[in-house]
């Protein structure tokens, strides 16, 4: 997958209250979750992300370190970083799924509030999406 196609609509929101490295890590995690990135796919280099998004290379490296610590990617010196999805989401125990959903929902609410949206706006949007 090309860097341009992966990062086509990425925008960093510097005033959202969410650290830039977290935004990058969240975007990559989302791409893994929706199947855009699959196990074995090579991630863009730190330099490619840095140039595409206009962020400090250390910030990108921090995002990659976080993903490596979570076991989602594997860095191979001289070859790059690769997606490493060994445990599919379906294999998570029910308690972990609920905890993850709560974490994601709380993060979504925080992000929404930073844009002047509230929980009712989110629920209304989700209900509309279910019917279309």
C-alpha positions, 0 to 999 in steps of 0.5 A: 500500500502506498503512503499516499493512499494510506494517509490520503485524508489524514489531518493532524488537529493540533488544537484538539487536546489529543497529542499528535503522536496519539492521533498518528497511533490511533489512525494506524490502529484504525487502519488495522481494525478496518482491514486497510492494513493487514498483518505483514504490511509495511508501514510508511517510514518515519520520514514519509509520515513526517513529510506527509503530515508536517510533524516532528520525526520524533513524534512519529517515532513515539507513535510507532513505539507505542504501537510496538509496545502494544504488540501491533507492529514490529520494527526491523532495523534497516527494513522498516516497521510491519503490522503484526496482528496475531490475535484477531479482535474476535479472539478477545475475551468478552470482558476485554471487549467491553473494556476496549469499547468503553475506552474507545467511547470515552475517547470519542466523547472527549474528541467530540466535546473538543469540537463542540459536539455532545453525546446526543449528537453522537448517538443521533449520528450512529442511529442515522448510520444504522438506517442507511 
